Amino acid sequence: MAPNAAGPNADSAVLSPARDLSRLLVPSMRVHQKSPLKAVMGSPTLEMINMAGGMPSPATFPLVQLQAQVRVPGRGAGEPAATLVLDKERQSGSAEALDTMLQYGDGRGVDSLCSFLRAHTQQAHSPQYADWEVITSCGSTDAIAKVISLFCDAGDALAVERWTFPGALSSLARAGVAPVAVDMDDEGMLPEALDRVCAARSAGGAPLHAVYVVPTGQNPTGATMSLARRKAVYAVAQKHDLVIIEDDPYYFLQIGPAAAAPDSGEAGAAASDGYDSGCDATGGEARDPALLPSLLSLDTDGRVIRLDSFSKILAPNLRCGWITGPAYLLDRVQILNESTILQPSGLSQGVVSKMLNDTWGMDGWNAHLRDLRAEYRLRRDLFVQIAAKHLDGLAEFAVPTAGMFVWLRVRLGTDPGAMQRLLAAMNKVGVMMAPEMPFNSCGAAAGPAAPGPDRYLRAAFALVDTDMYEPALKRLAQSIRTATA
């Protein structure tokens, strides 16, 4: 994979390459090995009559043209959509021909989509080293498993937040890798707790090589790291020579503080780190000032591997996302892709590439992201207003400044059966929210068998229509009273 020479400004040529962290890779990944067929055959040139690949004839592909109607950011609901067209044999604008999209490809992804994602990454994050690259993924869940496998073998351990994404915990379990829980507060992972965990592991002779974090709109807690917190976590990673797996699907759903935060017992505060947390930024060629800098944008060593997904910002079942990191590490991800998925669906990549490159362009893409933030801000504000009214004295919560979750701290006492009674009561009255158990990185020891007075529910305010907020929260309040009666 050719390294990306782009930098944050006109003087980007002076950027240093990423530090070589190959020592942190598992032994099987320290040697860059191509697929057996490519290792033997090499890469065909344009002059060759290539009969080596086990690829079907494009002439047999029955799809002749693909058309889609695409909403244009900024247009009202009644205004006309744009028509997106991919033709069988003819390149359409920046996008490859449909036959190319439908044919086997390498593990990097479709060229035109990767080209857009490089430009987007440069604008949004301005990586601070020279040889970064992007590679497409089948969304973050697949990417998590592959990146974990670079640095952890069975029997190893990985630092994670106290409450974390169940998909990451499942990936660790399948790989035989133990999660090491790191304490959190309302801004997410505590850097001093990460420091203690790393020091203890090193003293015991089993140092950690990587840490997994969801820094923005964290799943499930909704916590967002301030700029100061991000810098502190990065400093701990440098101190202990950790790779940071930055899983950030909610990064572009940063919605700022509520206009008038309700007295919920623990209202979230806006981070005062010199960035504009409003939703009306104009974007442009520089990083959008409405967004906190990512960990990737702070990374001078090349120790952050960033995972992005279209799932929360376009549609989940496109099964398409991208990974950003040092080119030599993404070379290994390419090998893993080619041994499992080859690459994400060519149809998904083709539609996304055509829409982003030619139908919307970078300005339209940025406008779409601003529209999303405005929509989720309205939803968040309404949800927490209604929650404060109906859950007063029953549950507390921090107002999230990003993402789509409110993490409700419910006072249930120390009765081990209280959570199950609550879930049964919720089921009876017809409301569903995610209980804490699947997000628990500490395992059974901190689960229902040994509860404290606080138990948690994750409420996703993105999923249902806003007119369902009031009945849902009324039913939840009723269920809490039933469970604690």
Buried (B, 14 or more C-beta within 10 A) or exposed (E): BEBBEBBBEEEBEEBEBBBEBBEBBBEEBEEEEBBEEBEEEEEEEEEEEEEEEEEEEBEEBEEEEBEBEBBBBEEEEEEEEBEBBBBBEEEBEBBBBBBBBBBEBBBBBBBBBBBBBBBBBBBBBBBBBBBBBBBBBBBBBBBBBBBBBBBBEEEBBBBBBBBBBBBBBBBBEEBEBBBBBBEBEBBBBBBEBBBBBBBEBEEEEEBBBBBBBBBBBBBBBBBBBBBEBBBBBBEBBBEBBBBBBBBBBBBBBBBBBBEEBBEBBEBBBBBEBEBEBBBEBEBEEEBBBBBBBBBBBBBBBBBBBBBBBBBBBBEEEBBBBBBBBBBBBBBBBBBBBBEEBEBBBBBBBBBBBBBBBBBBBBEBBBBBBBBBBEBBBEBBBBBBBBBBEBBBEBBBBBBBBBBBBBBBBBBBEEEEEBBEBBBEBBEEBEBBBBBBBBBBBEEEEBBBEEBEEEBBBBBBBBEEEEEEBBBBBBBBBBBBEBBBE
